[in-house]
Structure formats: structure tokens, C-alpha cells
Amino acid sequence: MTASIPNSTAARDKAFALHPFVDPLANVEPFVVTRGKGVRIFDEEGRSYIDAVAGLWCASLGFDNERLARAAYEQMRKLPFYHAFTGKTNQPLVDLSERLVQLAPSPMSKVFLANSGSEANDTVIKLVWYYNNALKRPQKKKIISRMRGYHGITLATASVTGQVINHTSFDVPLARFLHVQTPLFYHNGLPGESEEDYASRCAKELDDLIVAEGPETVAAMFMEPIMGGGGVVVPPRTYYEKIQAVLRRHDVLVVADEVICGFGRTGAYWGCQTMGIEPDILICAKALSAAFLPISAVLIGKTIVDAVAEETHAIGTFGHGFTYSGHPVPAAVALETLKIYDEENIISRAAETGQFLQAELKRRLAGHPLVGDVRGAGLIAGVEIVADKAERRNFAVTDKIGPTLVRLCEANGVILRSCPNDTIALSPPLIISRAEITEIIDKMEAGLDLIHSTLR
Ligand code: PLP
């Protein structure tokens, strides 16, 4: 990392840039990332770091890729931009939409392209409302999601997000957004309760909420198959089977947010396949383009597409779309990404490396005196640090134990992320090797040992 000298990039960053997820008065020294290679990024001094979170859970093919760079360049030379309004289209938009319909884990009919996960989820909320207006159910508008779920940051998607830090002082959640509990057995299961019984209790809580609100007022439930930013929460066995039964009974749409889980992250192509979810609507982004360019997609089932079409016909046009919906350059990069996943067997290789990651984290860290829980699937994992293993008690937030481990590992060349309850998240590029995973775990173990020795 670079000390801030006048006119350095770091100093000008401090002067001019407003950053997401930073306390601007905490004098955080900017980390200037200069280049990337494989799973590593480099700082201004040329030091290298394995990025064990793939940036923001997104750089699935790492930080350099000739094929993707070429796909962008060639598309820019051919058609650098065109919009998708009023019937205009372009080849990458069409090819990508068709491919995503083929790949979908449950039958989908059409695809709407946007630029970010937030835009895609925001689009879904509007589509769900539009759909219920089309069906003459103007009351059926409430959206359910889960505490600690993360679905984006626009006014509406921050309302779906269940993290207090994204609500406080922003005047969200807006009305019509409801949250149920985080399905985290490790903390929320009762003494003596089985995972299955806990799942039944979560389903009952959901049912009770829908009944109390009135099923005629509840439209959809958003879910990340495995929660990422909320601390890698893998719901208990039978949870999805049970909550989907509740949602179907009350005619509430199932919306799968695959922004993190999609494209091999959890060991299958989709998180829905790993977890047994049959969505009516699916959102993907991040690994869709290996994060080389911003793009997201909403995959929509036929019943919804048809109702939306009827409503649109009655109104005269579909009054929703972004300037860059279906931009040909990110769409071309996304198509090339999907080809790379197929041709280079990235998804099946990631499933194998994912098994190694999960097994090694358990083998080497689960017994550590500071580690309460190790959870995950495929190449997404969470290691939760606790003050008391028997009581499953976390440290006080002010102890900053998770951020301390992240800082120690960063100083040793590994980038990690601290999530709620001092859960250290791992979500490395899908191309990571076993040796690189071992290096990450070595650094985590050393950091945990150091913290433990200072606590005694
Ligand atoms: N959904 C999930 C599950 C996410 O993890 C994120 C971002 O991390 C989003 C939605 C929002 O995506 P974006 O930051 O591209 O708006």
C-alpha cells in the first residue's frame, strides 16, 4: 500500500473520490490497485496479493484474460454502442439472451439486460408490480426478503437488502418491503433443534407473516441461494423446499438473486441447482462477464412475460429500460465469458477446487480456538470468528476482530472480506489452484494464531 504523498494517486484519491463502504473520517489509506495477473492483483510498489474474494465476488476468471480483452476490442471496432429502445437490437444482445434462456435452471422465456445487480433487481421489483397490475391485483405488491440478504443499493433494492448499514440515514426500507430472519442455523437454531426443525420454523415464520399481511398483498420473495455479503449463509437442509411450498401456496413469486451464486460459484452452474430452488425470475450479473465489463440480466418466466406483454399492449409501450440495456460491448464480453466457461471446463473444475477449499478450511481451521463455524459450498465459504465457541458468542463489533484478520492477511498478501458477525468471506476466482488455496489458508491460520496469542 502507498503512503499518501502530495500529488500521489492516493493523496488525490483522498481529496476527490467519495468511496463506497468507507468511513471518510477514519483516514483509511487508499490501496491503489495497478494491475492484475491470474488470481493476483498488484499495488503501486509492485507487491502482489491473491484476491481471495475475486474483487467483489465477481472476477471469476481472474484479473487478465486475452480472449475477453479481444472480444471487447473487436466489438468496439465493429459497433461500439447501440441502444435497445424502440425495437433496435444487435447481435451480441440477441445471442446472449438466447444463451441465457438455454442455460436457465428452470424454464425462462425472455431476458432483460441491464448494467448492475442493483439495476436488474430494481427492474424485477418494477416488473413484479407491473405484473400484478396486469392481473388486476393492485394490492399484491409487498416484497419479502431476509435480514442480512444483499440485493443492491438503489432506493428499492436497498429496501430489499436486509442490512442495517445500508438502511441507516438513507430513509429506507420504503413501505411494502418486509424482512424475515436470516436462515443461519449456527446462530438461530435453538438448543436441541435439528436443522430440519429449524427450517420448518423459518417456513412457519414466513407463512405467519404472509397470512398476517394478507396473501393478497404479498407479491414476491427475493433470495440469494447462498447469501454472500450477509456472511456466507447457507440455509439449513429442507429450508428451500419448505419455504417454496409456502410461497406457492400463497401465489408469491420466487425470485432468485444469482448475482454472486451464478456461473459455478457454488459447485453447480447455478446456486438454484445447488440449493433446490425453482425460480419464476432469476437475476445474474458479476461472473456473467467475469466482471470485465458491467452487465446484468433478468431471466423471466413465460407467465410473467405474457402478462407484462398484455399490460404493455394496453398502455402502448414498455416504459422501462436503460441507455445501456443490451450494450453490444459488455454483451459480447459476457458471451465470450460463457464460451470460456464451457470450452475450458471452468464450472466443473471450480466444483472440484471448491470441494478442496471446503475440506481444507474445515480440516485446518474448524478446530482453531477462534473459529466457531466454517460453512459454504463450492468456491464460496465463510469462516466465522467467535469469542466463545461453546456459547457461539461473537466478539463485540468494536473489537473489530474480523477486520483485524483481514488487515493481517492483506499485509501478508491475501485479500479477504469481513462480513457481519466477524465472518471472513472467501469467494476466489473460479480459476484458482489448490496451491493458491493452500496459500490463502496458511495466511488465515497465521493471522488467527497471531490474534489468539494477543488475546491471551
Ligand atoms: N445481489 C447480490 C446478491 C449482490 O451480492 C450484489 C452486489 O454485491 C447485488 C445484488 C448488487 O449488485 P451491484 O453492486 O452490481 O449493483
Residues whose N, C-alpha, C, O or C-beta is under 5 A from the ligand:
A	BS01	PLP	S116 G117 S118 E119 Y150 H151 G152 E224 G228 D257 V259 I260
